Amino acid sequence: MKLIFATNNEHKVDEVRHAIDSSFELLSLKEAGINIEIPEPHDTLEANATEKSRTIYQLTNTNCFSEDTGLEVAALNGEPGVRSARYAGEGKSFEKNIDKLLENLEGKTDMSAHFRTVISLIIDGKETLFEGVCDGTITRERKGANGFGYDPVFVPIGSTKTFAEMDIREKDRFSHRAKATQKLVAFLNTLEPKIES
């Protein structure tokens, strides 16, 4: 079965490819020949995920899914949340986002946080949502060179390593995105072979 993953983020494509069943053919926007930046104007992860999947489904009439992910920090009342990618401005700089996060956490004692991913799947025009959550803590300084986004300052519960210190296989054991993707795959497997690619 062919699915378009409505993202331009190659890191996310790699992670989902690693977590998804090999019986599904996954195409990134680039691989599907789609060169657009889909806006994320909404104030919830769910609405942004829906916006992206609906845009691509209307454009291609092909089964597709998208996701939106946010880091929600307790001491910052859930920030950066839906603004995670643009926390320090529209430039989407991972480094500046982490700088701003650590600056805002100065003097705070509660460093608990969680990543939350929402996937919006559209099959034959019908949408289904899936959620994955990973609880953890923010570190005071960056550690590790793998991953992307806030990975260098996030340690999931059950580990002493940041996501950026893990390889993709290890990260999958904890990852919010992997959890949401597993729910997506389980759902798709209940539909097979009723769907045609």
Order of alpha helices (4+ residues) and beta strands (2+ residues): beta-alpha-beta-alpha-beta-beta-alpha-beta-beta-beta-alpha-alpha
